[in-house]
Structure formats: structure tokens, C-alpha cells
Amino acid sequence: MRTARGSATMAPVEPSRAVVSGAAIRHNTEVLRSRTSAQLMAVVKADAYGHGAVHAARAAVDGGATWLGIAQVGEAVALRPGLPDVPVLAWLFSPHADVREAIAAGIDLGLNAPWAVQHVADAAAALGTTARVHLKVDTGMARGGVRPEEWDSFVRAALARPELVVVGIWSHLARADEREEPTTARQAEVFADAVARAEHLGITPEVRHLAASAGVLWHPATHFDLVRPGISLYGMAPDGSDPGALGLVPAMTLEAELTTVKRVPAGTPVSYGHTATVGATTLGVVPLGYADGIPRQASNRGLAVTVGGRPAPVVGRICMDQFVVDLGPDATERAGDVVRLWGPGGTSIEDWARAADTINYTITTQVGPRVPRVHVEEPWT
């Protein structure tokens, strides 16, 4: 509660919060560990898909993760002080990036293109040390990595630089979330061939890794030495299906406090463009909008939030900072009462994704920095 003026203890001013369960992340990590004999790299890129990288990483390590993966080198450097003893792989940097701080911090770097060999080796040489690197082969994603016909020369270039210690060979699956799609098996074959060619040239990798969440869940032949789950750590299925059927528990609940509650007569148009009209009812204003990552595309799509354990439909267009819900003609809610946008017992992240014609990954990842992350230990049931 807010205290008298001058007190050091004040209530938070933010009218919303993303409550993240460390217990849920630990549980999900344990579930994924039970599906493989490989080591597990917890992918905590993009602030752990919006959940908070340091807290999520610690929970995943407690659940059995032995590596951490994070896309951008700057993210890895920021994460390192909180987890100094866990191997970390980062793989996104440009030819102009200064990677010396990452090398000095003992962060492994993924090499995705021929230029990266010289770039990282020169940075390590400038420090008078070696850099641990993972060479990436493009097995069919056509994104990062060297194409198979260029692979041998790429491997030879890395071996020619004594400043590089090649500890990993890796790639990424393009369609593993399509459970019966044969592309995954073909990519695994290309990957195995690239590993064999690299070993013939003189590389003995510590880890070979190909599978992300969908590979872990549905394609055991892609597991190799290390798997890299991301979305599933946070209790979401990579194909948008029911996570509970996989034993996963969503880790984030998004809440806000009503800022306005008012009665309106029948025929009242709501929000920008008057795209919705309500009968005689009570409307509530939720102080979250597309600036906070709430997808505007989900406007007027039949979604509901949860207020007092019951659904309250979203009406009208979602605005930059707020949206309107229909609390019903007999509502007793007041300003300050808690609204749950997604979480246990109500609308799911997958519901929001379907309404916005997107994937569940985007829903939590786009929750903006104005929304505080509140980390708790209690699991959601």
C-alpha cells in the first residue's frame, strides 16, 4: 500500500506486471531433460522470450540445463556476470562488432560465415588468447551457416587459425514443428555428413547440436550431443498446440489493474473507429496496449480477459496504451481490480496468438519494457 509522503516504501506505480514462475521453468527443463540423453542448452535469447534472461537462466540451470544459448553477443556479455560458470553460446554479430569482451568473458561464439573466422581469430589474437567457436553448416534453413559445398574450405580456414578452438558443430531445423514433415530427416542427414567431413579434416567437436524445442519433443534422431530448447522452456509448444499435453507449464501470467470502470447505455460505440458497439453494460479500461506488446491485430476477435475469475470480452480496437473490456451489466468491479490477460484458468497465450494471426513466440517476446517482470517461485497450476 502507498504510505505517507516521505516514506521510503511506496507502492509500484506501474499498473501492470508479468508474473514469471521460476518453478515452472525448472519443471519444463526437467520435462525436456527426460526426453533426451543429450546435454541441454537453455536458450534465453530476447530476454528469455520476454521472461527475464538472468532469472530464467538460473531456473533452467537448476532444472538440469548445462549450457545457455543467447543470440546476440551483447546479450551474452550482459548475462555473463549472473552466471559466470555456465558455458554460454552467442551467435549473432556483424563484421563491425567488437567481440573481444565476449571472448575475454569465456563466451563461445557461433561462426555463421567465412568472414567470421578471421574476425574472431583476429580479436582473440589481439587479446593474446584463444576463442571457443562453433562452426555452423546450413543444412536447409538458408539462414545462418555455410552451405555444404563451401563447408570443407570453411573448416580448413578455422583449423588454420590457432587462435580458434573449435568446440562445436551445429545447424538449425526449418520445419521440425511439422511433426511428419520429411525435411527434418533430410537436414539431419546433411548435418551428419558435415560432421563426418569436419572430423575427417581434423576436428573433434565437444558437442554436435541441431535440435531446438520441436526437435527435442518430436525428433529424437536430431538430438546428437546437445539440444537447444527455447519456447518449450517457458511452457509453450512450438507448434502452438496445448502445452499441457506435453507436460509443459506456461511460466508467464500477464496482469493489469483496471484504471476506469463506468456504466454506458445501449448503443455506445467503443474505442477508435467505433468498430464495436455495446448494449447497456459496464466497461473497464485495461492499461496495456500495443506499445506494451498487446497485438492490435487481436482487436474485435472474440478474446476475453479474466476479471474475478470470469471472462470479460475485449471490445473495440486495442490502443497504444490501453484497451476496453465489457464487464457486463451487473459488474461490481472497481478501478484497481486485477485483470488477467493470460494465465491459469483463463485465456491462454495461444488464444492471443490465434486472434492476432501470429505464433505464441511473439506474444511473450513482445511484452514491452514498461511491464515489470515479477519473478516468483510458485508454479502455476
N, C-alpha and C positions, 0 to 999 in steps of 0.2 A: 504493500500500500504506500501511497505517497505520504511523506511525513512533512512536518512543519518546515517552513522556509529556513534555509541554513543548515539543515541536517545533511549528513554525508550519505544517507541512504534514501534513494529516490526510486520510484517505480520506473521501469523502462518506458521510453516514450514511443517506441515502435509499436504500431497497432497489429503486428503480425509476427509469426515465428514459424520456422521449420524445425520441428522436433525430430531429432535423429537418434535412433536407438543403437548404441554400440552393441548391445546384446544380440540384436537382430543381425548385424553384420558378422559378428562372431559365429552365430548359428549358421548363416548362409555359407560362410567359409568352411565350416565343418561339413556341411552337406556336400559341397563341391569336392572337398578333400576325399570324402568317402567314395566318390565316383571315379577315382583315378589313383594309380600308383606313382604318378609323376609328381614332381615338386609343383608348388602353386605360387604364381606371381599374382599378387593382388593389384589390379590396375586402378589407380587412384587419380587418373588424369582429370582435367577440368574440375578441379576441387572435389575429386571423388564423385563425379557426376552430380555435383551440387550439394553433396552431403558434408563436405568439410574434409580436406585431404589428410591432415595430421591425425584427427580423431578416427577417421575411417581406417587409415593405415594401421594404427595401433590395434584397433579392434580386429582387423583381418589377421595381423601377426599373432594376436592372442588366439585366434581361431585356427592357426596352423599354416598361414602363408609364410613362405621362406624368402620370397623376393617381393619387390614392389616395382610396378611399372607406371611411368608417368610421361606423357607425350613430350612436352616442351622442356628444353634444358633449364629454362628459368624456373619452371615449376619444381624440377628436381632439386635445384640448388636451394630453393625456399623450404622444401620438405626435409632436406638432409639433417639440419640440426635437431629436429624432433625425433629422428630415428637414425642415429649415426652408425649403427652396427648391422643394418639390414641391406643386402645388395639391392641397388636401385638401377633400373634401366630407363634411359630417356632417349628419344629417337627423332625429335623434330628440331632442326636448327638449320640456318641458312649459311651460304658461303661467307657471309659477313659476320657471323656470330662469333663472339669470343667464348670459346669453350674451356678456357684454362681453369676457371673457377670450378667447373664441374669435374674436370679431370683431377684437380687437386683435392676435391672432396671425395674422390673414390667412386664417382658415379660412372657406371657403364654407359657407353654411347652406341646407339644403333647407327650403322653406316648404310645409307639407303642409295647412294650414288657414287660413281667413281671419284668425283671431286672431293668427297668426304674423307677418303683415305689420306690424301695429302694434307687436308685441312686439319684433321685431328692429330695426325702424326707430327706435323709442324708445331702444333700447340703443345703437345707432350714434350717435344724436343726443347722448346723454349723454357719449359719447367724443369728440364733435366730428369724426366721421369717417363713412365710408360702409361698408356691408356688402355683400359679394358674395353674391347669393342665386340659387337655382334654384327655379323655380315648378313644383310637381308637379300634374299632372292625373290624376284617377282614370279610367283607360281600361277598367276592368273587373275590377280586383282587389278593389274595395270595402274598401280598407285606407286607406293614406295618400293624400292628394291631394284636390283639389276636383273634384266631379262636373262633367261637361261643361256642364250647364245653368247652373252658377254660375261658369264659367270666365272669361267676359268681365268680370264685376264684380270678380273676384279679380285679374285682370291690371290693370284700371284702378286698383284700390286700391294695388297695388305701384308702378305708374307715378306715382301721386300723391305718393309719399314720396321726396323727393330723396336721402334717406339710403340708399336701396336701389339697388344696381346689379344689374340682372337679367342674369346671365351664362348662365343655363341654363334649359331647359325639359325636364322629364323625367317618366317614369312607369315602371311595372313590370309585367312579364308574369306572368300567373297560371298558364298551362298550357304553357309553352314546352318543358318536358321531355317532353311528349306530342307526339312529332315530327310527327304528321299531324293534330293537333287544329286545327280552323279558328279557334278563339278567338284565337290569336296574330295571324292576319292581320286579324281584326276590330279587335283592340286597336291594331295598327299604323295602321289607317285612322283610328280615333278620335284617336290621337296626332297624326298628320299634320294632321288638321283643326284640332286645338287649337293646334298650332304656327302654322298659317296665320292663325288668328284672332288670336293674340298678335302676330304680325308686322304684321297689318293695324292693330292698335291702337297700334303704335309700338315694339314690342320687336324688337331684332335680337340674338338669342342667340349667344353664342360656341359653345355646344355644345347639341345636342339628343341626349338619351340615353334608351334604352328597354331594351336587351338586357342581360341578365345571362349567366351561363355557357351556359345552354341556347340562348339567342338567338344568342350568338356561334357556337356549334357547329352549329346546325341551321336558323337562320332569318336569312339574310343581309339580307333586306329590312327587318329591325328594327335594323340597325346604326347608321344615321344618322351623327352626328359622333363619337360616343364610345360605347364599350361598357364594361360593368361586371362582368367575371367575378369570381366568388368561389371556389366549391368547386373549379372546374377548375384554378385556380392551384395547388392543393395535391395535384393528381394524382388527383382523383376525378371520375367522370362524374355530372352532375346527375340522370340517370335511374337511377343505380345499376348501370349496365352496366359491362362490362370497360373500364377506363380505357386499357389498353394498345392497344385497337383504335382509340383516338382519338389515340394518340401521347403520352399523358399518363403521368407517372411519379409514383406516390404519394410524398409528401415526408416522411411520419412513420413511424417504426418504434417500437413500444412494447415495452420490455423490462423485466424484473424478475429478481431473483435469488432462487432457492429459499431459503426460510428453514427448512423442515423436510423431511426425507426419511426415510420409515420403511416397513418391511415390515408387511403386515397379512395375517391369514388369510382364507380364503374366507368369504363371508357377512358381511363387515364393512360396516355401514351408514355413510354418509358425510354429514357436514355437517348443518345444521339440518333438522329434519323427517324425517331419514333417507329422503330422496326418491330416493336411489340406493344400491345395494348392489354391492360389487365382489367378484370372486374373489380368490384368493391373488395378491397383487401388491405393488408398491411405490407409495406415494402421495407426492406432493410438494405443498407449500403455497406458493402464489404470493402475495406480499404486496401485492395490489391488490384493490380491491373497489368496491362501488357508491359509496362516498364519494370514490373517485378517478375515477368516471365509467364504470366497467365495468358494463354493464347487467345488473341482476339477472334481467331477463326472458330473458336468454340461458342461464340455468341449465338443465342437462339437455336441451340442444337439439342435441347431437351435435357441438359445436365442439371443436376441438383447438388447443392452443398448440404451439409448436415448441421442442424441447429437444435440443440436439446434432444438429440437422438432421433430427430425426424427430418425428412428431406424438405429442402426449400429450393424450388427451381430458380435457375438463373434466368433473368428476363432482360431483354434489350441487349444492346451492344456493350461488350466489355470495353472499358475506357482505359486510359493510360495508368490511372492510379486507383481505380475503383470500379465496382460493378454492382448491380442491383439484384436482389433476390426477392421472391414472393414468399412471405412468411405465412400467408393465409389470413382469412378474415377474422379468425378467432385467436390470432397470435397474442402472446403475452410477453414476448421478448422485449428487452430494453437495450439501448445503446450500452456497449460494454460486454454484452453476452458473446460467448465464443462461437464462432462458425468454423467448421472443419471442411476444408475444400477437398482433401483426400486423406484417407487413413482408415483404420479399422472400423468396421461397421457401417461404412458409408460409401460414397463414390470412390472409385479406385483411380490410380494413375492411368491405367489402361482405358478407363472410361473417358478421361480427359483427352488422351491421345486419339481415340477413335473420333471424338467430337471435333477435334481440330485437324483431322486428316493427317496425322503425323504418327511418330513412333514414341513408345514410352521413354526412350532415352532422352528425348528433348524436353519432356515435362519437368523432370527434376533438375536437369543440367541448366535449364534456362531460368530457374528461380534466382532472382537477382540479388545483388549485394545489399539492397535496402532491407531484405528479410533476414533477421538474425537467425543463425543456426544455434539451437539449444540442444546440447548433447546430453543424453540421459543413458542410464544403463538398463532400464526396464525394457523387456521385449514387448512387441505389440502382438496381441492375440485377437 
